[in-house]
């Protein structure tokens, strides 16, 4: 079982963001859920990966060659895959994952989450998409998405498909129940 996590390449302005990333990494390791992420050693990305590794978990990083040249790749991962472009990175991360979670981050984090959520809406995958609302970081975005529904640009069912929770344990449980065909995989750890 693998979870793709999108998050910031910086730590943000609150200590809670780093603490949330580290706690989530520890939780993934305890649950034996492999982490798939962008492969960097910096910011929340690095803190998350380090926490999974420190807990004895497995981490697959996927990084474009251009970022390798900037020397931000995490050298201690279980598996580091170098790809040619950001498009290849996102496609490979999506293919490796059984679900997607966004921790706090900037426009790259949001772009990655919105792309996989859009793919879900288009029926290109049936994997859960979620926001871990660390310290209220995503409260405004969740409210805005409710506004998008109210204004008729998003169907209520698709809004409900984006799971938002401040509690990491509860978030994973909700992801387990996202779709009947996916629930067995998340609960018993079976691979497809």
N, C-alpha and C positions, 0 to 999 in steps of 0.2 A: 504494500500500500504506500502510495506516494502523494504528497501534498506539495503543490507549487505555491510558494509564498512570494508576493511582491512587497517590497518595502524600500525605504529610503537609503541612499548611499551616504547620508549624513545622519547625525543623531537627533536633529531637531532641537528645539529650545527647552524641552522639559526632560528631566531625568526619567520620568515615567515611561517615555517612549522606549528608551534603551532597556529599562527594567521589564517592560512588557514583551519586547522582542526576546530577551533572554529567558523569561519565564515560558513563553510559547515554545521556544527551542527545547527547553527542558521537558515540556509536556510531550512534544513530538517524540523525543528520544524515549521517554517512559512508555509511550503507547506503541513504540516500534513503528512509527510512521516515518518513512524516509522523506527528507527535505529535498525538493527541487527548487533552485533559486538562481539568481543571476550571476553567481560565481565570484562576487567581489569580497574583498577582505575589509572594506571600509564601511563606516556608518552602521545603521541598523542591520544591513545585509550581513556584515561581518559578525556582529554581535549574535545574531540569530544562528548563523552557521556554527560559530564557536560553541554556543550553548548546546546545540544538537550533538556536536562531536564530543563535548565534555561529558554528556550524558550517555555516551556509548552508541549514539545513533549514526545513521548513514546520511551523507550529504552529496547530492549531485549538483555541481555548478555548471551553468551554461553561459559562456562569455564570448562576445565577439572578439575577433583578432585585434581590432583597433583598441579595445580596452586592455587587452593583454599587453600591448605595446606601451600603454600608460602605466603599467606595473601596478594595477589595482586588483589583480586576480588573487584569490585565496589559494595559497600553496599547500594547505594541509587538508584538502577535501578528500573524501572517499573516491570521488570521480569528478574530474574537471574536463568538460568538453568545450573545445574551442571551435567556434563557427565563423562563417564569413561575414555575417551581417546581423543587424538587430532583428530583421524579419526571420532569419533562420533561427535565431535565439528563441524568439517567442514561439515559433512553430514547434521546435524541439521540446521546449519546456512544457508546452501544452500536451504534446503527445506522450510525454513521460508521466504526466500527473493524473491522479484520480479525482482531483478537486483543486480549487484555487482560493487563497486567502490573501487579502491585502492588510498589511500592518500600516502604520503611519508612513507617509512618504509624499513626494512631490508629484510633478506632472507625469514623470515616467511611470510611477506606481499607478497613478490613476488611469493612464493610457492603457497599461497592460491589463488592469482589471476590467475596464470598460470594453476592451476588445474581446476578452474571453466571455464576458457577460453577453455581449452582442452575439457572439458565436452560439451561445446557448439559445438566445431568442430566435436565431435563424435555424435552429435544429442541427447545427454542426457537431454538437456534443451534448451529452446529458449529465455533465459533471457539475457538482455544486460550486457556486461562487459566493464568497463571503467577505465581509469586512469585520476585522477584529477592532472594535471601537475602544482602543486604548486611551484612557483618560479623556473620553469624550471627543476624540479627534475627528471621528466621522459623523457626529450627531448632526451637524449642519448639512452634510451631504445627504444623509438619510432623509432629513426633512425636505431638502430640495427635490429628491427623487419622488417623494410623496406629492409635492407640488406639480411635478411633471405629469404624474398620474391624473391629478385633479384637473390639469389643463388639457388632458386628452392626448398626450403625446407618448404615453406608455400605458400598456394594459396592466391592471392590478395584478394579474397572475405573474407577469414578468417582473414587476416590482417585488413581489413576494419571493421570487426566485433568488433575489439577492439577499442573503442572510446577513443580518447585522446583530452583533452581540458584543457586550463588553466583557463577558466571562468566557475565557478560552475553552474551558471544559464544556460549557453549554454550547458554544459555537460548534465544536466538533460533534457533539451529540445531534445538534440540529442538522449538520451536514450529513450525518449518517442516515437521517430520515428524509433527505431532500427528495429523492425519487425512489419508488419501490424497487426498481431494478438496480439502483446503486446502493441501497441500504445494506444488502447482504455483504457487499464488498467492504464497506466501511466498518461494519460490525464484526465480521469474522476474519477480516484481513485477507480474504482470497483475492487473487489477481485475475484479471481478465486476459 
